[in-house]
Amino acid sequence: MKGRIKVDRKLAIVGVLLIICLAAALVMFKGNPGGSVDDEAATRSRPKTTPAGMVDPNIISKGTNSWQGQNYINTAKSALNLVNQQRANNGLAALQWDDSLAACAMIRATELPAAFSHTRPDGTDWFTVCPNIMYGENLAQGYTSADAAVNAWMNSTMHRENILKAGFVSCGIGIYEKGGKWYWVQEFGYY
């Protein structure tokens, strides 16, 4: 009888530990469903005059050709709709979808598997893709829905500041999938 009691206690302890581990895993999953945002958002000051020669057509062509299908474009535009709901809730005007910024965002998104950073894989700053139109950038990885990505950005102070910046008027979002992992880039502009 004593031997059976020892086994039953061990099973009970193992059972309790499993329940604790499962509960912890559920809490972690609910709070962060496999994704993350970078440590900080990136911004640059608005120039005093409108830059000349706004967009390099080669950049736009490269970024536009990087899209992996209509589903990703639709998801990116859904994310902008969610961003605009947040802006409206804060008394701000909606950001307009900008194809040029979306192309720049796609170029940046394709770079993120190599370097999840506001520094590009070649060591240059994020905005060097097209410096005349890129003035803010948010990054995220691992999220497979617009809701999850926008919630992550809104739960980060610096990313939220970019989303709610009154001066920004345009936005483009790029999503790139590699190895089953989604990489998100949100680019903001003043024009």
Backbone torsions as a table, in degrees:
resi	resn	phi	psi	omega
1	MET	NA	-41.1	-179.7
2	LYS	-62.1	-40.2	178.9
3	GLY	-61.0	-40.2	-179.7
4	ARG	-67.7	-38.3	178.9
5	ILE	-64.0	-42.0	178.6
6	LYS	-61.5	-42.5	179.2
7	VAL	-64.9	-44.3	179.7
8	ASP	-62.2	-39.2	177.7
9	ARG	-64.9	-42.6	178.8
10	LYS	-62.6	-42.9	178.0
11	LEU	-63.4	-39.7	178.9
12	ALA	-63.6	-42.9	179.6
13	ILE	-64.6	-45.7	178.2
14	VAL	-60.1	-42.6	178.9
15	GLY	-60.8	-44.8	179.1
16	VAL	-63.3	-43.1	178.7
17	LEU	-62.7	-40.2	176.9
18	LEU	-62.6	-42.4	178.9
19	ILE	-62.9	-42.5	179.1
20	ILE	-62.9	-45.0	179.8
21	CYS	-63.0	-43.0	178.5
22	LEU	-64.2	-41.9	178.8
23	ALA	-62.7	-43.2	178.7
24	ALA	-63.1	-41.8	179.4
25	ALA	-63.5	-40.2	178.5
26	LEU	-65.0	-41.4	178.2
27	VAL	-62.9	-45.1	179.5
28	MET	-63.8	-43.0	-178.3
29	PHE	-64.6	-42.6	-179.3
30	LYS	-63.7	-39.2	-178.6
31	GLY	-77.6	-29.7	-177.1
32	ASN	-148.4	86.2	-175.0
33	PRO	-74.5	63.8	173.1
34	GLY	81.5	9.7	-177.1
35	GLY	-124.6	173.8	176.5
36	SER	-157.9	159.8	171.2
37	VAL	-111.3	160.0	178.1
38	ASP	-68.2	172.0	-175.4
39	ASP	-65.1	-31.4	-178.9
40	GLU	-150.9	159.3	175.2
41	ALA	-87.7	166.3	179.9
42	ALA	-119.4	139.1	175.4
43	THR	-143.8	157.1	172.2
44	ARG	-131.8	158.1	179.9
45	SER	-71.9	151.1	176.1
46	ARG	-71.9	134.4	178.1
47	PRO	-70.0	156.0	-179.0
48	LYS	-71.3	-29.5	176.8
49	THR	-126.1	156.2	179.1
50	THR	-66.6	126.9	179.7
51	PRO	-64.2	145.1	176.9
52	ALA	-82.7	156.4	176.9
53	GLY	59.1	64.5	-169.7
54	MET	-57.1	-46.9	-168.2
55	VAL	-136.2	133.7	174.7
56	ASP	-80.5	117.8	-177.4
57	PRO	-61.0	-28.3	177.3
58	ASN	-66.2	-38.2	177.9
59	ILE	-64.7	-45.5	-178.8
60	ILE	-62.5	-43.2	178.8
61	SER	-63.1	-45.5	179.9
62	LYS	-62.3	-46.1	-179.6
63	GLY	-66.2	-42.2	179.8
64	THR	-63.6	-38.1	-179.8
65	ASN	-75.6	-8.9	-179.3
66	SER	-83.3	-13.1	-179.4
67	TRP	-60.3	140.6	-177.5
68	GLN	-99.2	16.3	177.0
69	GLY	135.9	164.6	-176.5
70	GLN	-62.5	-32.1	179.5
71	ASN	-57.6	-41.2	180.0
72	TYR	-69.2	-39.1	177.7
73	ILE	-63.2	-45.8	179.0
74	ASN	-61.3	-40.7	179.3
75	THR	-65.7	-39.9	177.9
76	ALA	-63.0	-42.3	179.6
77	LYS	-70.1	-32.0	173.9
78	SER	-64.3	-39.2	177.4
79	ALA	-61.5	-41.9	178.3
80	LEU	-64.3	-38.1	176.3
81	ASN	-60.1	-40.9	178.1
82	LEU	-66.7	-39.9	176.3
83	VAL	-60.5	-44.1	-179.0
84	ASN	-67.2	-29.6	173.0
85	GLN	-64.3	-42.0	177.6
86	GLN	-63.4	-41.3	178.6
87	ARG	-64.4	-43.8	179.1
88	ALA	-61.4	-40.1	178.2
89	ASN	-62.8	-20.1	-179.9
90	ASN	-109.0	16.8	175.5
91	GLY	72.6	24.4	-177.9
92	LEU	-109.2	152.9	177.2
93	ALA	-69.6	153.3	178.8
94	ALA	-68.8	146.3	171.3
95	LEU	-81.0	141.7	177.7
96	GLN	-93.1	136.2	175.6
97	TRP	-62.2	132.7	179.5
98	ASP	-123.7	116.4	-178.5
99	ASP	-61.3	-34.9	179.4
100	SER	-67.0	-43.9	177.6
101	LEU	-66.5	-35.3	177.6
102	ALA	-64.9	-38.7	177.3
103	ALA	-64.6	-41.9	176.6
104	CYS	-63.6	-40.8	178.5
105	ALA	-62.3	-38.1	178.3
106	MET	-65.8	-41.0	176.9
107	ILE	-60.1	-46.2	179.2
108	ARG	-63.8	-40.2	-179.0
109	ALA	-62.0	-38.3	179.6
110	THR	-69.2	-19.2	178.8
111	GLU	-85.1	-21.3	-172.1
112	LEU	-64.0	-33.6	176.9
113	PRO	-60.1	-30.2	178.7
114	ALA	-82.6	-31.8	-178.1
115	ALA	-155.5	97.9	178.4
116	PHE	-79.7	85.1	-170.3
117	SER	-163.8	161.7	172.1
118	HIS	-80.5	-0.9	170.6
119	THR	-99.2	129.3	-178.0
120	ARG	-71.5	160.2	-179.5
121	PRO	-56.1	-26.7	178.4
122	ASP	-84.8	3.4	177.3
123	GLY	91.9	-3.6	179.6
124	THR	-87.5	166.0	179.8
125	ASP	-70.0	155.4	-177.8
126	TRP	-53.0	-39.6	-172.7
127	PHE	-78.1	-5.1	-178.3
128	THR	-70.3	-9.4	173.9
129	VAL	-58.1	-46.6	179.2
130	CYS	-157.4	81.1	-170.3
131	PRO	-62.8	-18.4	-178.2
132	ASN	-80.6	-8.6	-178.9
133	ILE	-129.1	-14.0	-174.5
134	MET	-97.0	115.7	-176.9
135	TYR	-127.1	-5.6	175.4
136	GLY	-155.2	147.5	-179.4
137	GLU	-145.0	133.0	170.8
138	ASN	-118.5	140.8	177.9
139	LEU	-121.5	151.9	172.2
140	ALA	-154.0	156.9	176.7
141	GLN	-145.1	148.2	173.8
142	GLY	92.0	-13.9	-179.6
143	TYR	-85.8	137.6	-178.2
144	THR	-113.6	16.7	175.2
145	SER	-144.1	153.4	177.4
146	ALA	-61.2	-41.7	179.9
147	ASP	-56.3	-48.5	-176.5
148	ALA	-65.0	-43.2	-179.0
149	ALA	-65.4	-47.2	-178.8
150	VAL	-66.0	-39.6	176.5
151	ASN	-60.3	-41.6	178.7
152	ALA	-62.4	-44.9	178.5
153	TRP	-63.3	-42.3	-178.3
154	MET	-69.3	-23.5	178.4
155	ASN	-87.4	3.7	176.9
156	SER	-114.6	123.1	-173.8
157	THR	-53.0	-50.6	-175.3
158	MET	-69.4	-37.5	178.6
159	HIS	-68.1	-39.9	177.1
160	ARG	-61.2	-40.6	178.7
161	GLU	-59.9	-40.6	176.6
162	ASN	-62.8	-46.3	-178.4
163	ILE	-61.8	-36.8	-176.0
164	LEU	-100.0	14.8	179.2
165	LYS	-71.6	121.9	-174.4
166	ALA	-63.6	-32.6	-176.0
167	GLY	-73.1	-25.1	-179.4
168	PHE	-69.7	137.9	-179.8
169	VAL	-123.1	-15.6	-176.5
170	SER	-134.2	159.5	-177.5
171	CYS	-154.6	147.5	170.3
172	GLY	-138.1	139.5	-178.7
173	ILE	-124.0	133.8	176.7
174	GLY	-119.0	143.4	177.8
175	ILE	-129.8	128.2	179.3
176	TYR	-129.3	131.6	178.8
177	GLU	-108.7	129.2	175.3
178	LYS	-139.9	127.8	179.4
179	GLY	60.7	30.3	-179.4
180	GLY	81.8	-1.1	-179.7
181	LYS	-105.5	132.3	179.5
182	TRP	-93.1	136.9	176.4
183	TYR	-118.1	130.1	-175.6
184	TRP	-115.6	138.0	172.4
185	VAL	-134.6	131.3	176.9
186	GLN	-118.2	120.3	179.0
187	GLU	-110.4	139.4	-178.8
188	PHE	-118.6	148.8	178.5
189	GLY	-138.2	161.4	177.6
190	TYR	-94.7	-6.5	-173.4
191	TYR	-124.0	NA	NA
